[in-house]
Amino acid sequence: MDENAVFSFVIDADYDRQRADAVLSSLMEDVSRSYIQKLIAGGAMKVDGSAEVSKKLLLKAGQTVELTIPPAVPCEAQPEDIPLDIVFEDEDLIVVNKPKGMVVHPAAGNLSGTLVNALLFHCGKLSAINGVERPGIVHRIDKDTSGLLVAAKTDAAHRGLSEQFAEHSITRLYRGVCFFGLNDDSITIDAPIGRDPRNRLRNAVVPDGRHAVTHINVLKRYKGYTEFSAKLETGRTHQIRVHMAYISRPLLGDELYGPARQPYRTNGQMLHAEVLGFVHPVTGQYMEFSVQPPGEYLNVLAKLPE
């Protein structure tokens, strides 16, 4: 990225009287809240055309907020020859089926072997908007969640996809298995998510958390378990896992939000990003992709008592 990227949002009623850093963090899922706070303090935010430097500024419905992100420094992640399951690719973006167990981007404890390392080797260059550790990454899925993820090769594609995520217009459907039954065939969980004050490794439903909405539909009922589909309206970290634990239906295999002793060997939670749909940020064409869950998921599903 050779020049500043400017993102503009009109604040709607859902974010009325909320802090600027929290609002921008919600609207820009691929940018960390700490980085947004740093940008605001440096004068990168304008509200109705006037510069504002307070991260605690309470925004009002109808206001226009602009955030300017400066050019990123060169990428520090190293290309690695790691096989990729490529679902779609063109000169602007790439859609991959991420395997279970792969971390999306380098971080402390996972500096290599990530999806970013694999993408850099395959693509050569990715968008630079999200900084040195997460080039090309517009959204994430958990290490032990398999399924579809789109990455941007160019800054223009990155901006276009980010705007769709901010507008909640991206189609994201997951398949998962939880403990116990659900009384209704369809439920909506609307509960804010933030850091769990009792365990820093987890997130939880907390009063001052970020707006989070998950729509759940029952796919099949088993004895003691339920397979469901989950449609994400927002994209918070661990959102489906947190929301299902919140209603006392933790995911099968999820030792962080569910029981420490699991009845089946699953190598993490039974959760798969099955469908991903978006408008191509350059061509304007709506595209939708679907991939079946991996063999481990289907094998465990076959063992559940009916």
N, C-alpha and C positions, 0 to 999 in steps of 0.2 A: 504494500500500500504506500503510494508515494505522496498522498495528500490526506488531509483530514477527512474523516467520515462523519457526516452530520445526520443524526436521527431526530425526527420530529414526531411528537405525539400530541393528540388532543385528549385532555383528561376527561374521562367519563364519570358517571355518578358512582361507579364502584370504587373509585379512588379518591373521591371527594374528602378533603380534610385529612389526608394521609401524608406522611413524610415523603419528601422528594426522593431520598435515597431508596426507600422501600418501594415506591411506585416504579421508579426506573428499573430497579432490580427485578420487579415482577414483569415489566414490559419487555425487558431484554434478558431473556432466560440464559443466554450464552455468555453474559458478562457478569463477573462476580460483584457482589454488593460492596466489598472492600475497594475494588477498583473504581466503581462508580463514585464512592465517597471521595476518593482521591481526586478524581476528575472534577467533581463539584467544587472541592476546596480550591482547586487551581483555576476556577473561573470558566469551566467548560460547559456550564449549564445556563440557559436563558429561559426565562418564563415570560411569555408575552413580549419577547424581544429585549427584555432587560436581564443583565447578568445577575445571577444569584449564587452565593457561595455557601449557603447554609444547607447542610444535608438534612436538617430538621425542619426545613421550611414546609409548612402544610399547604399542599396544592389544593386548588379548587376546581370543581367540575367546569368545563368549558375553556380552561386555560390551555395555551399551547406551550409545550415544553420542548426545548431543543437540547440535545447533548452532543458535544463534539468530541470524537475519539481521535487522538493524534496517530500518526503513522507508527506502526509497531517496529521494535528493534528486530534485527534478524533472528530467525528461528533458531532455537538451541537444540530442539529435538533432532535426533539423527535418523536418517532413513535406514530401515531394516527390511531385509527380504523375507517377509512373512506372508504366507498365502492369504488371499482375500476372496471371499465369496461375493462377487460383484453382481448386483441385480440390474443396475443401469449405470451408464456413464456417458457423458459428453464433455465438451470443452469447458463447461461451466460448473458442473457438479458431478457427484458420484454417490450412488446409493448402494450400501453394502448390507449384507446379512451378518451381523456381528456374532461370533460364537460365544457361548457361555464361558466365563473365565477370563475373557480379555478385557483389560482396562481401556477406556476410551482415550485418555491423554496422559502424558507423563506427569508424575507428582512424586512427592517424597515416598520412597519405598517401591515405586514403580516407574523407574526412569527409562526402561526399555521394554520391548515386547508389547507395546500398546498399539491401538488402532492408528494413532497419529504416526507412529514410526512406520507402520506398514503403508499408510497412505502416502507418506512422503517418498517412499521408495517407488511406489507404483505410479504416482502422479507427477513426481518431480517438484511441483509447486502447489501450494494451497493458499487460500485467502489469509491475509495477515491481520485482519481486524481484531481477532481474539487473542493476540499476543504471542509470545515466544513459546509457551508451553502447549497452547491449544490451537495451532493454526488449522483453519478450515472447519473447526468444530462449531456447529450452529446449535446443536442440542446434544444431550448425552443420554445413555441408558446405563444402568448399573453393571458392574463387572459380571455378576452372576445372572444377569438378564440377557437372554439371546434376542436376536431379531434385527429389525430394520432401523437404519440410521442414515441420514443424508449429510454429506460434507460438501463444503463449497471450495471450488478451485480458484474462483476470482472474488475480488472484493464486491463487485456489483452483485454477483449471485448471493454472497453472504448477506448483504444488506437487504436484498429482496426476500430471502428466506426468513431473516430475523424479523422483518416487519410482519410476516404472516404468523410467526409464532407469537408476536406481541398482540396481534389481533385475534388470536385463538382460532384462526381459520385453517390451521393444519389438521388433517385427519390422522389421529393416532389411536389405533385399536390394539389392545393387548389381550392375550389369553392367559389365564392363571387358574390355579387350584388353591382353595382355602380350606381350612378346617371347618367342620360343622355345616349346617344348612342355612339357607336364607329364606325368610318367611315370604318375601315378595320376589316375583320374577325380575323386577327392575327397581333399582334404588339409585338415588343421587346422594353422594356424600359431599357436603359443602362445609368444609372445616379448615381453618387456617393452619398452616404448617410452619414450624420454626425449630430451632435447636432444642432438644430435650434437656431441660435444666438439671435432670438427675443423671444423665448419661451423655457425654459430649460426642460419643460415637453414633448416636441415634438422633433422628428427628422425631417430632411429636406434634400432636394437635395442641396448640398453645394460643391464648387469647391475642397476643400481639404478633402472631405469625403471618406469613404471606398467604394471600388469597389462594385457595386451592379447591378445585371441583373435579370429582370423578364420578362418571356414570357407569353403573354396574348392571349387567344383564346376565341372568342365569343361563348357562348352556346345557348343563346336565347335572342332576343330583345323584350322588352316591351315598352309601351308608357312612356317615361321619365326615363327608367331604362334598365340596361343590366346585364344579368347573364353571368359570364365568368369563365373560368378556368385559373389558374395562375401556371406556372411551375417556381420554384425557381432555379436559377443557383447559387446564393449566399444566405446567410441567415442573413441579417442584421436585427436589431431590427425594428419592424414595417414596414418591407420592402415593402410588397404589399400595405399597407395603405399609405405609403409615396409616392410610385411611382404612385399610382392611383390619389392621390391628386395633384401630380406634373403635370399630364396631364389633370387636371381639371375634373377628374371623381372620386370624393371621394366615399368611400364605404357607402352604405346605413346603417344608424345606428351609424356611426362613428362621435361622437361629438367632438373628439379631432382634426381630420383632415378635417372634413366636417362641415356642418351647425349645429349650436347649437340647432335649432328646427328641429326635424325629423318628417316625415310624418307618420311613423309607430313605434309602441312600440317594440323595438328589444333587449333591454338590452345589447347594445353594437353593434359593427360592424357585418355585415352579411358576415362572413368569416369562412370557415371550411376546416381543413386539411384533405382532402379526401383520398389521396393515399400516401403511404410511402413505398419505396423499397430500399433495400441495400443487400450487400453480407454479410452473417453471418460471423463475424470476427473470428470464431473458425472453423466452418465446411466448409467455403468457398462456401456455397450454396446461390444463389440469392433468396431473399424472398421479396414478395410484398404483401401489405395489403391494403384493401379499406374498408371504413365505410361511410354509408350514413349520410348526415347532420342531426342534431337534429330536433325535431318536431317544435320548434320555427322558425327555418330557413324555413322549408317547408310550414308552415302556412303563413308566410309573403309572400313567393313566390307565393302562391295561390291567394293572394289578389292583386297582381300587375296587373295593367290594360294592356290588350293585344291589 
